[in-house]
Structure formats: C-alpha cells, structure tokens
Amino acid sequence: MATQLTDRLIKTSVCPLTDKRIEFRDKNVCQLVVRITKRNKVFYFSGRTLGVRKKKKIGTYPAMSLSEARVAANKIQLDIERAELTG
C-alpha cells in the first residue's frame, strides 16, 4: 500500500527487531520505494516494463533527499517509457 512519504517519516522510522527490513512505497511517485533496514535507508525505483519487474537502487538517505529521490525515480520511469517507444 502506498504511503505519503515525508522526510520526518523516513528519519523517524526504524526497522523492528523481528523484521529484516520494512518498505514504504510513495503515494506521490508510485515507483519510488524506501527500504529501511537496521543499517540504512535506501531509495529504490520499483516498476514494471513490458511485464518484467525492474528494481534499481537510487541512493541512500540522508545523502539523497526525498525530493531528489522522487526526481530520480521519475527520470528512470521516463527513460523506460522512451526505450519502450523506440523499441
């Protein structure tokens, strides 16, 4: 389920001891996922192209801000759509 990602949510979220990781999908940019582990917080692009799931690491928080991750995820999606159109 999509969540309204905010800097505060990412900053204050911690991985429960019982889980290896938790993930939040952004409500604004549905291909953007933040994965929170005990060690770090990582932004990923997660989407489908031609029925195949694509996952790509975008950057780590806080070195990359949420707004930068959203821009990067949108750019990746645009690049994928352009590649599909050109065949």
Order of alpha helices (4+ residues) and beta strands (2+ residues): beta-alpha-beta-beta-beta-beta-alpha
